[in-house]
Amino acid sequence: MTAVGTGSSPVFVVGLPRSGTTLMAVCLDRHPDLDCGPETHLFPTLDAVADRALLDASTWPDAATDFVCSLATRGVPIHETVGVSRDVIRAQLAGRTPSVAALLEALVVPQAEAAGTSRWVEKTPRHQDYLALIRAEWPDAAIIHMVRDPRSRAVSMTRMPFGPATQVLNLVEDARRDGSARSALDADPRLLQVRLEDLVADPEGELRRICAFIGAAFDPVMLEPSGSSAVGDQEWWKSGAQGTISGDGSSQWQAAMEPAVQRFAALTCAGQLRRYGYPGARVARQTMVVLPIGRDVIATHEPLPLALALQDGVIDSADAGTSSGVGRADAVVLWGRPGQLLPLDAGTPIGWRGVARLTGALALRRLRRRPVWWVTQWTEHPRDAARAQERVFARALRVLARQVTAAALVERYRDTAPGDAGPQSSAE
């Protein structure tokens, strides 16, 4: 493997939560020439700062110092955790031109120097969403992208004190976040993909491959259990990463996941399963559009997408509120009461043209005997029917749609589901 890193280039470890990023960070931190501290969450925190004056030369380095010292893990300031004082951070910033790189390096460089090395590693899973920024600020950085079977990750996430509460919601979030980062991940030639399952199955072989990629000599100490500054005392769920590298129970998701959720996972995460070489992906054979709430129905009424999955169906939010999206879907569901039915167009209710196009698409479906269901699930409010467009659309639906309860719609899909022929191959 051709090395993309050098003896001084930084290393970033990214990936979805519970995908092995902490284990990777600990292994790298054990290397005598590398240092990795706790997650900084710098990029999303910087995004949340409405006033970017901290990068203004007129306020530099005071505002920037305040910002870096505000970075914390579960309420504990990171600079205190790693033993870097506020004065040291300010001095680091004072000697730099205002930049995002200067903000991060004011924290990680002194920490690495205290550990006896000049080469630092930064691990924050959410930085997967900021690959373009990483590449712009650190052109020579090596990026390690950790991957895990989304079904194992979903089970693990439900046991954490953060993230979605159900396996279904974790699977949806997994597919969404992987998809949003996909183009940046595929386009970066200085990025290495590492599967957690491969790392625990062959620790030395994978770490040798990783070291070759980042331009560092493999050291057997990377395999030895030890404490690490990459794991904070307040992050109890990460403590296992400091022990001996062993199997992560990648197949245990089968025992922890109901068959209906397994089927849902095989459809919702099919792209990831194929892309990363995991078995069990299924081909979606039908789509459902739910207006106006789209994929949000998965969070509010999980039984419907699970029942739909029994027929190899998925809820599709792409162009769901358009006449073309409604026309293409195998089934359309209007979910709500009069006054709560029209989808949004660029964040605002659609106008008369949109109502006409949408009504026309539904009328065409009626002529073609394609299903349009109306679930009156929400509580009606006097203001709901205030807009004329909503009133007209609701009248049209009384003719164009069949009203059903949510429970009846779920049972319809469950009762008509075909037999399960088992997982489909990724070649389908």
SEVEX-946809 format. One line per 5 residues: number of its first residue (from 1); for each residue x, z, y of N, C-alpha, C. Coordinates in steps of 0.02 Angstrom, whole numbers, plus 50000, padded with zeros to 5 digits. Layout:
BEGIN
NUM	X/Z/Y/X/Z/Y/X/Z/Y; ...;
***
This chain:
BEGIN
1	50042/50000/49940/50000/50000/50000/50043/50000/50062; 50027/49958/50110/50063/49955/50173/50043/50013/50217; 50091/50050/50242/50076/50107/50285/50052/50083/50353; 50000/50114/50378/49976/50099/50446/49997/50154/50494; 50014/50213/50468/50036/50268/50510/50112/50270/50513;
6	50136/50307/50562/50208/50318/50569/50221/50393/50568; 50283/50411/50577/50300/50481/50576/50271/50521/50633; 50242/50488/50683/50215/50524/50740/50142/50508/50755; 50114/50457/50723/50045/50437/50739/49995/50489/50714; 49942/50501/50752/49892/50550/50730/49850/50525/50672;
11	49816/50571/50639/49772/50554/50583/49703/50585/50598; 49651/50544/50591/49583/50569/50599/49548/50566/50532; 49513/50620/50515/49473/50623/50453/49400/50625/50474; 49361/50575/50452/49291/50570/50471/49249/50560/50408; 49183/50566/50417/49137/50556/50361/49074/50596/50374;
16	49025/50588/50332/48964/50628/50339/48977/50700/50315; 48940/50748/50341/48950/50817/50318/48942/50823/50243; 48980/50868/50213/48980/50881/50141/49003/50821/50101; 49047/50781/50131/49075/50723/50095/49147/50733/50075; 49174/50793/50086/49243/50807/50067/49292/50805/50124;
21	49268/50803/50185/49314/50801/50243/49355/50865/50248; 49325/50922/50233/49363/50985/50236/49417/50987/50183; 49402/50966/50122/49452/50964/50070/49510/50919/50089; 49494/50862/50118/49547/50816/50140/49589/50848/50195; 49556/50880/50243/49592/50912/50298/49639/50967/50272;
26	49615/51006/50224/49657/51060/50196/49717/51031/50160; 49706/50978/50120/49762/50947/50084/49815/50921/50133; 49793/50890/50187/49841/50864/50236/49875/50921/50274; 49838/50974/50288/49866/51031/50324/49920/51066/50283; 49915/51062/50217/49967/51093/50175/50033/51056/50180;
31	50032/50993/50199/50093/50953/50204/50138/50981/50259; 50202/50990/50246/50247/51021/50296/50254/50980/50360; 50238/50916/50358/50246/50875/50418/50181/50862/50455; 50127/50894/50433/50061/50882/50464/50029/50949/50481; 49986/50947/50532/49949/51007/50550/49877/50988/50567;
36	49829/51023/50538/49759/51011/50551/49724/51077/50566; 49692/51080/50623/49654/51140/50642/49580/51132/50626; 49539/51176/50652/49467/51171/50641/49436/51113/50678; 49374/51097/50660/49339/51042/50692/49333/51056/50767; 49346/51004/50808/49341/51012/50880/49273/50990/50908;
41	49240/50942/50875/49177/50914/50899/49185/50888/50971; 49245/50867/50988/49258/50849/51058/49216/50790/51082; 49212/50737/51043/49179/50676/51067/49104/50686/51079; 49066/50714/51030/48995/50725/51045/48984/50776/51101; 49029/50826/51106/49022/50874/51161/49034/50840/51228;
46	49083/50796/51230/49096/50758/51291/49037/50713/51309; 49006/50685/51258/48946/50643/51269/48891/50683/51302; 48887/50747/51284/48832/50788/51309/48844/50812/51381; 48905/50803/51406/48920/50823/51475/48894/50770/51522; 48843/50786/51560/48813/50736/51605/48860/50716/51660;
51	48898/50763/51686/48943/50749/51741/49013/50738/51713; 49038/50676/51717/49104/50661/51689/49160/50675/51740; 49146/50719/51788/49196/50735/51839/49259/50766/51810; 49254/50792/51749/49313/50824/51721/49369/50773/51708; 49353/50708/51707/49404/50656/51701/49423/50628/51770;
56	49397/50657/51822/49412/50636/51890/49478/50668/51912; 49522/50629/51942/49587/50655/51963/49580/50711/52014; 49525/50710/52052/49517/50761/52104/49502/50830/52075; 49476/50834/52015/49461/50898/51983/49509/50915/51926; 49554/50870/51913/49602/50878/51858/49658/50925/51879;
61	49679/50974/51838/49658/50986/51769/49609/51044/51761; 49582/51070/51816/49541/51130/51811/49476/51119/51771; 49438/51068/51790/49375/51054/51753/49390/51038/51681; 49444/51000/51669/49462/50982/51601/49482/51043/51560; 49517/51089/51592/49537/51151/51558/49475/51191/51537;
66	49427/51196/51583/49365/51231/51567/49330/51199/51507; 49330/51133/51507/49297/51097/51452/49331/51110/51386; 49396/51101/51382/49432/51111/51319/49424/51182/51294; 49426/51230/51340/49419/51300/51319/49347/51318/51300; 49300/51274/51317/49230/51286/51298/49215/51263/51227;
71	49259/51222/51198/49248/51198/51129/49250/51258/51082; 49200/51264/51039/49194/51322/50996/49164/51304/50929; 49178/51344/50879/49148/51339/50813/49106/51401/50800; 49040/51391/50797/48993/51446/50787/49006/51503/50836; 49017/51485/50899/49025/51534/50952/49096/51559/50963;
76	49142/51541/50920/49212/51564/50926/49254/51509/50958; 49284/51520/51017/49324/51467/51049/49380/51443/51003; 49387/51378/50999/49437/51349/50954/49507/51367/50976; 49519/51366/51041/49588/51379/51064/49609/51451/51046; 49561/51497/51044/49577/51565/51022/49590/51567/50947;
81	49550/51529/50909/49559/51528/50836/49628/51504/50817; 49654/51454/50852/49719/51425/50833/49777/51455/50873; 49762/51503/50917/49815/51538/50953/49846/51499/51010; 49808/51456/51042/49833/51418/51100/49799/51448/51162; 49839/51471/51209/49812/51504/51268/49784/51454/51318;
86	49742/51480/51363/49714/51439/51416/49770/51412/51461; 49820/51453/51474/49875/51431/51517/49912/51372/51487; 49922/51375/51421/49957/51320/51387/49916/51256/51391; 49851/51262/51381/49807/51203/51386/49809/51174/51455; 49806/51216/51506/49808/51190/51575/49874/51156/51590;
91	49928/51185/51565/49994/51154/51576/49998/51086/51541; 49971/51082/51481/49970/51018/51445/49932/50965/51485; 49875/50983/51511/49833/50936/51548/49865/50917/51615; 49897/50965/51647/49927/50952/51713/49981/50899/51709; 50011/50892/51652/50064/50842/51645/50040/50775/51621;
96	49974/50765/51617/49947/50704/51590/49901/50670/51641; 49894/50604/51633/49843/50566/51670/49775/50582/51639; 49722/50592/51680/49656/50607/51652/49634/50556/51600; 49616/50580/51541/49593/50536/51487/49563/50578/51432; 49525/50546/51388/49498/50581/51330/49554/50603/51284;
101	49605/50561/51276/49661/50578/51234/49695/50642/51258; 49701/50649/51323/49734/50709/51351/49693/50771/51335; 49627/50765/51337/49584/50823/51322/49596/50849/51252; 49596/50804/51203/49605/50825/51134/49676/50849/51122; 49725/50813/51147/49794/50830/51133/49816/50895/51167;
106	49781/50914/51221/49798/50979/51252/49785/51036/51204; 49743/51025/51156/49727/51077/51106/49767/51068/51042; 49770/51007/51016/49800/50997/50950/49876/50992/50951; 49905/50967/51005/49978/50961/51008/50012/51029/51008; 49992/51076/51052/50024/51142/51050/50015/51177/50982;
111	49957/51167/50951/49946/51197/50886/49994/51169/50835; 50003/51102/50835/50049/51071/50787/50121/51094/50800; 50140/51098/50863/50208/51121/50879/50220/51192/50856; 50169/51235/50862/50176/51304/50837/50183/51306/50762; 50156/51255/50728/50162/51251/50655/50226/51218/50634;
116	50266/51196/50681/50331/51166/50666/50331/51092/50655; 50280/51057/50680/50277/50985/50673/50248/50955/50736; 50262/50892/50747/50233/50857/50806/50175/50811/50785; 50160/50808/50720/50108/50762/50697/50045/50801/50681; 49991/50783/50714/49929/50819/50706/49875/50778/50672;
121	49829/50815/50641/49770/50786/50608/49708/50817/50640; 49659/50776/50654/49595/50801/50680/49540/50783/50632; 49501/50835/50613/49446/50823/50566/49381/50849/50596; 49338/50803/50615/49269/50819/50633/49225/50765/50603; 49183/50781/50554/49143/50729/50521/49106/50683/50570;
126	49076/50712/50622/49035/50673/50669/49076/50623/50709; 49141/50629/50709/49182/50580/50745/49180/50512/50711; 49147/50509/50652/49134/50443/50622/49095/50399/50669; 49054/50429/50712/49014/50391/50759/49052/50368/50821; 49117/50384/50823/49157/50370/50883/49221/50332/50866;
131	49216/50289/50816/49276/50253/50794/49304/50208/50849; 49260/50177/50887/49285/50133/50941/49324/50173/50993; 49300/50233/51009/49335/50276/51057/49402/50298/51029; 49403/50318/50965/49467/50338/50934/49517/50281/50938; 49494/50221/50921/49541/50165/50921/49564/50147/50991;
136	49520/50155/51041/49540/50140/51110/49590/50190/51136; 49582/50254/51119/49626/50306/51145/49690/50315/51104; 49685/50301/51039/49743/50309/50994/49750/50245/50952; 49776/50191/50979/49779/50127/50943/49817/50131/50876; 49865/50176/50872/49906/50180/50811/49882/50232/50762;
141	49825/50263/50775/49801/50317/50730/49781/50290/50662; 49793/50331/50611/49767/50317/50544/49702/50355/50536; 49651/50321/50510/49585/50352/50502/49568/50355/50427; 49550/50414/50403/49530/50422/50333/49455/50434/50333; 49418/50391/50299/49345/50395/50296/49326/50422/50227;
146	49299/50484/50226/49279/50515/50164/49208/50493/50145; 49199/50480/50080/49135/50456/50054/49116/50498/49993; 49051/50510/49986/49026/50547/49928/48959/50516/49908; 48942/50520/49845/48877/50496/49821/48823/50529/49865; 48781/50489/49898/48732/50518/49944/48684/50566/49910;
151	48673/50559/49845/48629/50605/49809/48661/50674/49802; 48726/50675/49787/48761/50739/49785/48763/50771/49854; 48774/50730/49904/48778/50756/49972/48711/50785/49994; 48656/50752/49976/48590/50776/49995/48575/50844/49964; 48593/50852/49901/48582/50916/49867/48625/50970/49900;
156	48687/50954/49915/48732/51002/49946/48708/51022/50015; 48684/50974/50054/48663/50988/50122/48604/51037/50125; 48560/51035/50076/48502/51080/50077/48523/51153/50066; 48585/51163/50045/48609/51232/50033/48651/51258/50092; 48656/51217/50144/48697/51235/50202/48653/51265/50258;
161	48684/51304/50303/48645/51333/50359/48636/51285/50417; 48637/51221/50403/48629/51171/50455/48601/51108/50422; 48578/51061/50462/48554/50998/50436/48482/51000/50412; 48455/50942/50391/48386/50939/50367/48374/50984/50307; 48312/51007/50300/48296/51057/50250/48281/51030/50182;
166	48264/50965/50176/48244/50938/50111/48292/50883/50090; 48293/50871/50025/48335/50817/49998/48314/50749/50026; 48249/50739/50032/48223/50675/50057/48249/50662/50127; 48243/50711/50171/48265/50702/50240/48340/50691/50243; 48378/50725/50201/48450/50715/50200/48468/50645/50176;
171	48432/50619/50128/48445/50551/50105/48431/50500/50160; 48377/50510/50196/48361/50464/50251/48414/50467/50305; 48434/50528/50323/48486/50536/50374/48552/50507/50351; 48568/50515/50287/48629/50487/50259/48631/50411/50267; 48577/50379/50248/48573/50306/50252/48576/50283/50325;
176	48542/50319/50369/48541/50300/50440/48610/50304/50471; 48644/50361/50461/48709/50370/50493/48762/50325/50464; 48760/50314/50398/48808/50268/50369/48796/50197/50395; 48733/50178/50401/48718/50112/50426/48739/50102/50498; 48730/50153/50540/48748/50146/50611/48823/50140/50622;
181	48862/50167/50576/48935/50164/50583/48965/50107/50543; 48924/50070/50505/48950/50022/50458/48994/49968/50490; 48971/49938/50544/49010/49882/50573/49077/49907/50597; 49080/49966/50628/49144/49993/50651/49189/50011/50593; 49161/50038/50540/49201/50055/50481/49231/49993/50449;
186	49191/49941/50443/49214/49880/50411/49265/49842/50453; 49262/49851/50518/49304/49811/50563/49373/49841/50575; 49383/49903/50555/49446/49937/50572/49498/49928/50516; 49553/49892/50529/49603/49880/50477/49648/49940/50465; 49644/49990/50508/49687/50049/50501/49646/50109/50474;
191	49597/50094/50433/49553/50145/50405/49555/50142/50329; 49560/50200/50298/49562/50204/50225/49500/50242/50201; 49465/50212/50154/49407/50244/50124/49428/50283/50062; 49406/50345/50058/49423/50389/50002/49358/50420/49975; 49345/50409/49911/49287/50441/49879/49306/50511/49857;
196	49263/50559/49873/49275/50628/49852/49282/50632/49776; 49240/50595/49740/49242/50597/49667/49310/50575/49641; 49341/50526/49673/49407/50502/49652/49461/50554/49667; 49454/50588/49725/49503/50638/49744/49504/50696/49695; 49446/50719/49673/49445/50776/49627/49461/50755/49555;
201	49450/50692/49539/49466/50668/49471/49541/50657/49463; 49574/50634/49515/49646/50620/49512/49678/50641/49577; 49685/50707/49589/49710/50731/49654/49778/50702/49673; 49825/50704/49627/49892/50680/49645/49892/50605/49659; 49858/50567/49617/49857/50495/49627/49826/50476/49694;
206	49770/50508/49711/49738/50492/49774/49779/50516/49834; 49809/50575/49829/49850/50600/49885/49912/50558/49894; 49940/50531/49841/49997/50485/49848/49974/50422/49885; 49915/50397/49867/49889/50338/49901/49876/50352/49975; 49851/50410/49989/49836/50428/50059/49901/50437/50099;
211	49950/50470/50068/50014/50479/50103/50047/50411/50117; 50043/50366/50069/50071/50300/50081/50036/50265/50138; 49971/50276/50145/49932/50245/50198/49951/50272/50266; 49959/50338/50272/49974/50368/50337/50048/50368/50354; 50089/50346/50306/50161/50343/50319/50195/50411/50313;
216	50177/50449/50263/50208/50515/50250/50227/50519/50177; 50282/50554/50162/50303/50563/50093/50257/50613/50058; 50236/50597/49998/50195/50645/49961/50234/50708/49947; 50202/50766/49954/50233/50830/49939/50187/50867/49890; 50214/50890/49833/50172/50925/49784/50136/50986/49812;
221	50160/51013/49867/50127/51072/49897/50055/51055/49918; 50041/50992/49927/49973/50972/49947/49922/50989/49893; 49945/50999/49832/49901/51015/49776/49893/51089/49764; 49932/51130/49799/49933/51201/49786/49881/51238/49828; 49844/51285/49798/49794/51323/49837/49827/51364/49891;
226	49798/51365/49949/49825/51405/50005/49773/51408/50060; 49783/51455/50106/49741/51459/50165/49757/51401/50212; 49712/51388/50258/49723/51332/50303/49687/51346/50369; 49719/51326/50424/49687/51333/50489/49630/51284/50498; 49623/51237/50450/49567/51190/50454/49501/51223/50436;
231	49504/51284/50408/49443/51320/50389/49440/51385/50428; 49389/51391/50470/49380/51452/50509/49350/51508/50467; 49364/51571/50487/49338/51628/50450/49262/51630/50449; 49231/51602/50502/49158/51604/50507/49124/51547/50468; 49163/51503/50438/49135/51447/50400/49141/51460/50325;
236	49098/51506/50301/49103/51529/50232/49092/51473/50182; 49053/51423/50200/49036/51370/50152/49095/51323/50139; 49150/51331/50177/49208/51288/50168/49264/51322/50129; 49254/51385/50111/49308/51423/50081/49333/51393/50016; 49290/51360/49978/49310/51331/49915/49362/51276/49922;
241	49366/51245/49981/49413/51190/49991/49485/51214/49991; 49496/51281/49997/49564/51307/50000/49592/51324/49931; 49552/51316/49880/49575/51331/49812/49606/51270/49779; 49612/51275/49713/49637/51219/49674/49586/51163/49674; 49609/51102/49682/49563/51045/49682/49534/51037/49612;
246	49468/51038/49607/49436/51032/49542/49372/50992/49550; 49339/50976/49493/49278/50936/49494/49225/50965/49540; 49190/50921/49578/49140/50944/49626/49070/50942/49597; 49064/50929/49531/48997/50926/49502/48958/50866/49527; 48990/50808/49532/48958/50750/49562/48897/50727/49524;
251	48892/50743/49459/48834/50722/49421/48779/50775/49420; 48792/50833/49451/48743/50887/49448/48682/50873/49491; 48684/50823/49534/48626/50807/49574/48567/50788/49530; 48580/50762/49471/48526/50741/49427/48483/50800/49405; 48515/50859/49394/48477/50918/49374/48443/50950/49434;
256	48471/50940/49493/48444/50973/49552/48393/50931/49591; 48383/50870/49569/48340/50823/49606/48283/50800/49562; 48221/50807/49587/48162/50786/49550/48165/50710/49538; 48135/50686/49482/48136/50614/49468/48109/50571/49525; 48056/50594/49558/48028/50554/49613/48078/50548/49670;
261	48116/50601/49684/48166/50598/49737/48225/50555/49716; 48242/50557/49651/48295/50513/49626/48276/50440/49637; 48213/50424/49624/48190/50355/49634/48193/50337/49708; 48171/50383/49750/48174/50372/49823/48247/50361/49845; 48293/50401/49818/48364/50394/49836/48392/50326/49815;
266	48373/50304/49755/48397/50240/49729/48377/50182/49774; 48320/50189/49809/48296/50136/49854/48323/50146/49925; 48318/50206/49951/48337/50220/50020/48412/50212/50031; 48452/50234/49982/48525/50232/49988/48556/50176/49946; 48516/50125/49930/48541/50072/49886/48603/50038/49915;
271	48604/50026/49980/48661/49994/50011/48725/50035/50003; 48720/50100/50014/48778/50143/50007/48801/50146/49934; 48754/50153/49888/48772/50158/49818/48812/50096/49796; 48789/50038/49816/48825/49977/49798/48892/49972/49834; 48891/49987/49898/48951/49979/49939/49008/50023/49915;
276	48992/50085/49895/49044/50132/49876/49053/50139/49801; 49017/50098/49762/49029/50095/49691/48995/50149/49650; 48937/50174/49672/48899/50223/49634/48842/50188/49597; 48826/50211/49538/48773/50177/49499/48703/50197/49521; 48654/50158/49500/48584/50178/49506/48546/50148/49563;
281	48574/50101/49601/48538/50071/49657/48479/50030/49632; 48424/50031/49669/48365/49992/49653/48350/49944/49710; 48320/49888/49691/48300/49838/49740/48230/49853/49765; 48221/49859/49830/48154/49870/49858/48113/49806/49851; 48054/49811/49820/48013/49753/49807/47953/49749/49853;
286	47943/49799/49893/47890/49796/49943/47906/49842/50001; 47877/49828/50058/47888/49868/50118/47822/49891/50147; 47824/49948/50179/47765/49975/50213/47785/49989/50285; 47742/49969/50332/47750/49985/50402/47699/50039/50420; 47722/50092/50453/47677/50147/50474/47678/50150/50549;
291	47621/50139/50581/47615/50139/50653/47575/50201/50676; 47594/50232/50731/47652/50215/50773/47714/50256/50757; 47713/50295/50703/47766/50344/50692/47823/50319/50648; 47816/50260/50619/47871/50230/50582/47898/50275/50528; 47965/50280/50524/47996/50320/50472/47987/50395/50483;
296	47961/50415/50541/47948/50486/50552/47898/50514/50502; 47858/50470/50472/47810/50494/50422/47846/50526/50363; 47909/50508/50352/47947/50538/50298/47958/50613/50312; 47967/50630/50375/47976/50700/50393/47911/50738/50394; 47856/50704/50410/47792/50738/50418/47749/50737/50355;
301	47761/50689/50311/47719/50684/50251/47759/50651/50195; 47804/50690/50166/47849/50664/50114/47813/50635/50053; 47754/50660/50034/47722/50632/49974/47710/50556/49978; 47699/50529/50038/47686/50457/50043/47747/50415/50026; 47806/50425/50056/47863/50385/50036/47884/50395/49964;
306	47873/50456/49937/47890/50468/49867/47842/50430/49821; 47779/50427/49839/47731/50388/49799/47746/50314/49805; 47763/50291/49865/47779/50221/49875/47840/50201/49834; 47888/50247/49829/47949/50232/49790/47933/50218/49717; 47878/50246/49691/47860/50233/49622/47846/50159/49610;
311	47829/50124/49663/47818/50051/49658/47877/50013/49688; 47934/50045/49691/47994/50015/49720/47980/49992/49791; 47943/50033/49828/47928/50018/49898/47964/50065/49945; 47976/50041/50006/48009/50081/50057/47971/50074/50123; 47976/50125/50165/47947/50122/50231/47998/50088/50277;
316	47977/50036/50311/48021/49995/50351/48005/50006/50425; 48056/50025/50464/48045/50036/50535/48071/49978/50577; 48104/49930/50547/48131/49873/50583/48074/49829/50609; 48069/49821/50674/48018/49780/50706/47948/49802/50685; 47939/49866/50669/47875/49889/50642/47819/49881/50692;
321	47834/49889/50756/47781/49885/50806/47766/49816/50832; 47799/49765/50804/47789/49697/50827/47740/49661/50781; 47711/49607/50807/47664/49569/50765/47700/49537/50706; 47763/49516/50715/47799/49486/50659/47815/49538/50607; 47833/49600/50628/47847/49653/50580/47785/49671/50540;
326	47728/49675/50574/47665/49689/50540/47646/49633/50492; 47661/49572/50511/47644/49516/50468/47685/49512/50405; 47748/49533/50410/47793/49529/50351/47781/49585/50301; 47760/49643/50324/47754/49701/50280/47704/49690/50224; 47717/49720/50167/47670/49716/50111/47609/49760/50123;
331	47618/49814/50160/47562/49858/50177/47573/49885/50246; 47519/49895/50283/47521/49923/50350/47477/49985/50352; 47503/50039/50380/47465/50100/50386/47463/50120/50460; 47403/50129/50486/47395/50158/50553/47385/50233/50543; 47428/50273/50574/47428/50345/50560/47412/50383/50624;
336	47349/50404/50631/47330/50441/50690/47257/50430/50708; 47236/50457/50764/47167/50451/50788/47165/50403/50847; 47106/50381/50867/47101/50339/50927/47137/50372/50985; 47177/50333/51020/47217/50360/51074/47287/50378/51053; 47300/50374/50987/47366/50393/50961/47392/50339/50913;
341	47371/50278/50923/47383/50226/50873/47432/50172/50894; 47436/50158/50958/47478/50102/50979/47552/50122/50979; 47594/50078/50951/47666/50092/50952/47694/50086/51023; 47755/50106/51031/47788/50102/51096/47830/50039/51100; 47837/50014/51161/47880/49957/51174/47932/49979/51225;
346	47994/49986/51204/48048/50011/51247/48030/50079/51277; 47999/50121/51236/47984/50189/51257/47919/50199/51293; 47882/50146/51306/47817/50152/51340/47763/50118/51299; 47699/50140/51307/47645/50108/51269/47643/50032/51283; 47628/49993/51232/47626/49921/51240/47566/49902/51285;
351	47573/49845/51320/47521/49821/51364/47469/49779/51328; 47427/49745/51368/47373/49706/51339/47399/49649/51294; 47453/49617/51313/47480/49563/51271/47501/49591/51204; 47534/49648/51206/47555/49679/51143/47496/49698/51100; 47443/49724/51131/47383/49741/51094/47353/49679/51062;
356	47351/49624/51100/47322/49562/51074/47362/49535/51015; 47428/49536/51021/47470/49510/50966/47463/49554/50904; 47464/49620/50914/47459/49665/50858/47391/49659/50824; 47338/49654/50863/47271/49647/50835/47265/49581/50798; 47295/49529/50825/47293/49464/50791/47329/49466/50725;
361	47386/49500/50723/47424/49505/50660/47384/49543/50608; 47349/49596/50629/47307/49633/50582/47247/49592/50559; 47218/49553/50604/47163/49509/50585/47185/49458/50533; 47245/49430/50543/47271/49382/50495/47282/49415/50427; 47305/49477/50427/47313/49513/50364/47246/49521/50329;
366	47194/49536/50368/47127/49545/50340/47103/49480/50308; 47116/49423/50340/47096/49359/50312/47132/49344/50247; 47194/49367/50244/47235/49355/50184/47226/49410/50132; 47182/49457/50145/47167/49512/50099/47230/49554/50085; 47268/49565/50137/47327/49608/50130/47309/49676/50160;
371	47331/49730/50129/47305/49797/50147/47325/49821/50216; 47276/49850/50251/47286/49886/50313/47248/49952/50306; 47284/50007/50305/47253/50073/50297/47253/50110/50363; 47203/50152/50372/47199/50193/50433/47191/50266/50411; 47244/50305/50422/47243/50376/50406/47231/50415/50470;
376	47174/50446/50477/47159/50485/50537/47182/50556/50526; 47247/50566/50534/47279/50628/50514/47284/50679/50570; 47289/50657/50632/47304/50703/50687/47242/50730/50719; 47249/50785/50754/47195/50815/50792/47183/50776/50856; 47121/50760/50871/47105/50721/50930/47104/50766/50992;
381	47127/50736/51048/47128/50771/51111/47089/50729/51162; 47052/50760/51208/47013/50721/51256/47052/50669/51294; 47117/50680/51305/47156/50632/51343/47179/50572/51300; 47171/50578/51234/47198/50526/51190/47168/50458/51203; 47104/50455/51219/47070/50390/51227/47066/50369/51301;
386	47111/50397/51342/47107/50383/51414/47127/50311/51430; 47173/50283/51391/47196/50215/51405/47150/50164/51374; 47132/50114/51413/47085/50063/51389/47113/50026/51329; 47179/50013/51328/47209/49978/51271/47198/50016/51206; 47205/50083/51209/47195/50123/51149/47122/50119/51126;
391	47075/50121/51172/47004/50119/51153/46986/50052/51120; 47011/49997/51149/46997/49931/51121/47029/49924/51052; 47092/49947/51046/47127/49941/50982/47091/49981/50928; 47067/50041/50946/47032/50082/50897/46968/50049/50873; 46932/50015/50919/46871/49979/50898/46888/49923/50849;
396	46943/49888/50864/46963/49833/50820/46980/49860/50750; 47012/49918/50748/47032/49945/50683/46973/49964/50639; 46917/49980/50670/46858/49998/50630/46835/49938/50588; 46854/49878/50609/46837/49817/50573/46895/49795/50529; 46956/49801/50554/47014/49771/50522/47048/49817/50470;
401	47035/49882/50474/47071/49929/50430/47022/49968/50387; 47047/49993/50332/47008/50036/50288/47029/50108/50299; 46983/50151/50318/47000/50220/50331/47006/50259/50266; 47061/50296/50260/47073/50338/50201/47105/50403/50225; 47103/50453/50182/47140/50514/50197/47212/50504/50173;
406	47256/50545/50199/47326/50541/50177/47332/50554/50102; 47295/50603/50077/47298/50620/50006/47274/50561/49963; 47221/50527/49986/47195/50471/49947/47244/50413/49946; 47278/50402/50001/47328/50348/50004/47386/50363/49957; 47407/50425/49956/47461/50444/49911/47441/50434/49839;
411	47381/50456/49822/47357/50449/49753/47350/50376/49733; 47331/50334/49780/47323/50263/49764/47390/50233/49741; 47443/50251/49776/47509/50225/49757/47534/50257/49693; 47519/50320/49684/47540/50352/49622/47504/50323/49562; 47439/50312/49569/47399/50288/49513/47413/50217/49493;
416	47436/50176/49542/47448/50106/49527/47521/50089/49516; 47563/50142/49515/47634/50130/49506/47649/50102/49437; 47694/50053/49432/47713/50025/49367/47758/50074/49330; 47769/50061/49268/47814/50103/49228/47885/50098/49253; 47923/50149/49242/47992/50151/49264/48037/50117/49212;
421	48067/50062/49233/48112/50026/49188/48183/50051/49192; 48193/50106/49229/48261/50134/49237/48296/50103/49297; 48353/50131/49315/48390/50107/49373/48407/50033/49366; 48404/49997/49421/48423/49927/49421/48497/49921/49438; 48527/49870/49413/48599/49862/49427/48610/49840/49498;
426	48670/49853/49522/48687/49835/49590/48691/49760/49599; 48691/49723/49545/48695/49650/49551/48629/49618/49568; 48575/49656/49562/48508/49628/49575/48498/49613/49648;
***
